[in-house]
Amino acid sequence: MDKILPPLPPCDEESLTKNVFDSQFRTTARDFWGDNKLERITLDEPKKCEHEFMATTDGVTCEKCHIGWIGKEMEARDGKLYVHNQLIEI
């Protein structure tokens, strides 16, 4: 029979600087994580792509960022996206 494990204590800066005992975790976050190396990754806003669309066999795709859509009503003209012959600004 599988045993359901409790969630891990938080490892954010605030939780690690506090030394508050949490009965749910039966320890403090600082005690649990101890001297483990914590690596924090911050995500930056993605850069806005100046799309250059091209037609594929089943839709369109951007040559620069590779975003694409499937659909017979999609069309690429001069790098721009058209749906039902209307220009779509993305």
Contacts in CASP RR format, 6 or more apart in sequence:
PFRMAT RR
TARGET T0000
AUTHOR 0000-0000-0000
METHOD contacts of the structure
MODEL  1
MDKILPPLPPCDEESLTKNVFDSQFRTTARDFWGDNKLERITLDEPKKCE
HEFMATTDGVTCEKCHIGWIGKEMEARDGKLYVHNQLIEI
6 24 0 8 1.000
6 25 0 8 1.000
7 24 0 8 1.000
7 25 0 8 1.000
8 25 0 8 1.000
8 32 0 8 1.000
9 15 0 8 1.000
9 22 0 8 1.000
9 25 0 8 1.000
9 27 0 8 1.000
9 28 0 8 1.000
9 29 0 8 1.000
9 32 0 8 1.000
9 33 0 8 1.000
10 29 0 8 1.000
11 29 0 8 1.000
11 33 0 8 1.000
11 38 0 8 1.000
15 29 0 8 1.000
15 30 0 8 1.000
16 29 0 8 1.000
16 30 0 8 1.000
16 33 0 8 1.000
16 38 0 8 1.000
17 30 0 8 1.000
18 28 0 8 1.000
18 29 0 8 1.000
18 30 0 8 1.000
19 28 0 8 1.000
19 30 0 8 1.000
20 28 0 8 1.000
21 27 0 8 1.000
21 28 0 8 1.000
22 28 0 8 1.000
22 29 0 8 1.000
25 32 0 8 1.000
49 62 0 8 1.000
49 64 0 8 1.000
49 65 0 8 1.000
49 67 0 8 1.000
50 64 0 8 1.000
51 62 0 8 1.000
51 64 0 8 1.000
51 65 0 8 1.000
51 67 0 8 1.000
51 79 0 8 1.000
51 81 0 8 1.000
51 90 0 8 1.000
52 62 0 8 1.000
52 63 0 8 1.000
52 64 0 8 1.000
52 79 0 8 1.000
53 60 0 8 1.000
53 61 0 8 1.000
53 62 0 8 1.000
53 63 0 8 1.000
53 76 0 8 1.000
53 79 0 8 1.000
53 80 0 8 1.000
53 81 0 8 1.000
54 60 0 8 1.000
54 61 0 8 1.000
54 62 0 8 1.000
54 63 0 8 1.000
54 76 0 8 1.000
54 79 0 8 1.000
55 75 0 8 1.000
55 76 0 8 1.000
56 68 0 8 1.000
58 70 0 8 1.000
58 71 0 8 1.000
58 72 0 8 1.000
59 68 0 8 1.000
59 69 0 8 1.000
59 70 0 8 1.000
59 71 0 8 1.000
59 72 0 8 1.000
59 74 0 8 1.000
60 68 0 8 1.000
60 69 0 8 1.000
60 74 0 8 1.000
60 75 0 8 1.000
60 76 0 8 1.000
60 81 0 8 1.000
61 67 0 8 1.000
61 68 0 8 1.000
61 69 0 8 1.000
62 68 0 8 1.000
73 83 0 8 1.000
73 84 0 8 1.000
74 81 0 8 1.000
74 82 0 8 1.000
74 83 0 8 1.000
75 81 0 8 1.000
75 82 0 8 1.000
75 83 0 8 1.000
75 85 0 8 1.000
76 82 0 8 1.000
80 87 0 8 1.000
80 88 0 8 1.000
81 87 0 8 1.000
81 88 0 8 1.000
81 90 0 8 1.000
82 88 0 8 1.000
END
